[in-house]
């Protein structure tokens, strides 16, 4: 190959079904490949995607949002004495939980309620952090 920065390729073809390459070297790295077909790539992607979806250990965005909501509820209950409108906030959280658990949810409605909730708990830093975490989780859930 000559110098350390050279690149040499063998057979390179690209048709609708496959790509064939061989012997690619750059600096100290060398890669040798064979045929790569669309079906092989699609099959591998499908296998990985199914493995992630079927794994019970991988939480979904909805699971994460509901866990964050549980944290907000625990923190709200722990700091109830510091909140003048505790009962109203609990009702909002119950509505948010119902929305997050539903197959079809009002993303805008949830975000508006969370913004109101964040403003209502602004005097309790632990609650501000918990609500912020929930807002991030809901944003991830609703962007899917």
N, C-alpha and C positions, 0 to 999 in steps of 0.2 A: 503493500500500500504506500510506502514512501513516508511522508511526514505524519506526525501524530494528529493533525487536524484534518486529515483527508477523509472523504466519505466515498465509499465504493458501493455501488448497488449492482446486483446481478439482474436477473430477469424481472422487470417491473411491468406488469400488465394490469389493466383496469377495465373490466367489462361489467356488465350488469350484475353478474353473479359472484365474482371473486376478484381478489387482488393477490398477486404473487410477487413476493420480494425475497431477496436473500442477501446475506453478508453486508450489513451496514456497520461501519466502524467510524467512531468520532472520538478523538482523544484516546482514553483508555477503555472505552466502552465498545462492546461488540454485540450485535444482535443478529441472530439468524432466524428467519421466519419461513414458514411454508405458505400454503394457500390459506387465505382467510375468506370465508364465504359469508354472505348476508345471513343465511340461515343459521350458521354457527354462532355469529354474533347475537342474532335475535334470540336464539335458544339459550345462550348463556345469560343474557339480560333477563329473560323471562324466568329462568331458574333462580337467579339472585333475587328478583323482585318477589317471586312467590315465597321464597325462604324468609324474607323479611316480613311479608304480610302474614305468614302463618305462624311466626314465632310468638309464643305467648309472653316472652320476656321483653319484647320491644313495645313500649307504650305508644299509643297513637297520640296525635295532637289533641284529640278530645279527652283522652285519659289524663294528659298533662294539664289541660285547662281545668278539668274537674278536680284534680289534686290541688291545683293552686286555689281553686274556689274553696275547697275544704280548709286550706290554710287561712284564707281570709275569714271564714266563718269562725274558726278557732280563735283567731286574734281578735275578732270583733267581740266574741263572747267574753274573752279575757279582759277586754278594756271597755266593757259595757258602761261602767260608771262614769267614764270620761266622755261619753257620747250622749248628747241631749236627745237625739232622734234614733236611738238604738232600735226600737221596734220597726220603724219605717225602713231602716237599713237592712234589717233581717228579712223584711218582706221583699226588698229589692234583690237580695241575694237568693231568695227562694225562686223568684221569677227568673233570674239569670241561670240558676241551676236547671230549671225546667227547659229553658231555651238551649242551653249547652247539651242537654241530654236528648233533645229532639232531633230526629233525622233531618228536618228542615228547620233552620233557625233564622231569626232576624238579626243578621250581623250588625246592621246599623243600630238597631234598638239596643243590643247588648253593649255596643261601644258607647252609646249615649248614657246608658245606666252606669257603666263603669266610670265614665268621666264624672258624673254626678257623685258617685260613691267616693271617688278619689278626693273630690272637693270637700265632701262631708266629713271625711276622716283626716283632713289635713293637719289637725292638731296632735295626732298620735303617729309618731314616726314609724313604729312597727307596722301599723295598718297601712300607711302610705307605701311602704316597701312591699307588703303583701298584695295590695291592690295593683301596684305597678307590675309585679310578676304575673298577676292574673291578666292584666291588659296585654302584656307581651304574648302570653299563651293563647289568648283569644285572637290576637292579630295573626299568629301563626295558623291557628285553626281556620279562620275565615278566609285566609289567602289561598287555601287549597282548592 
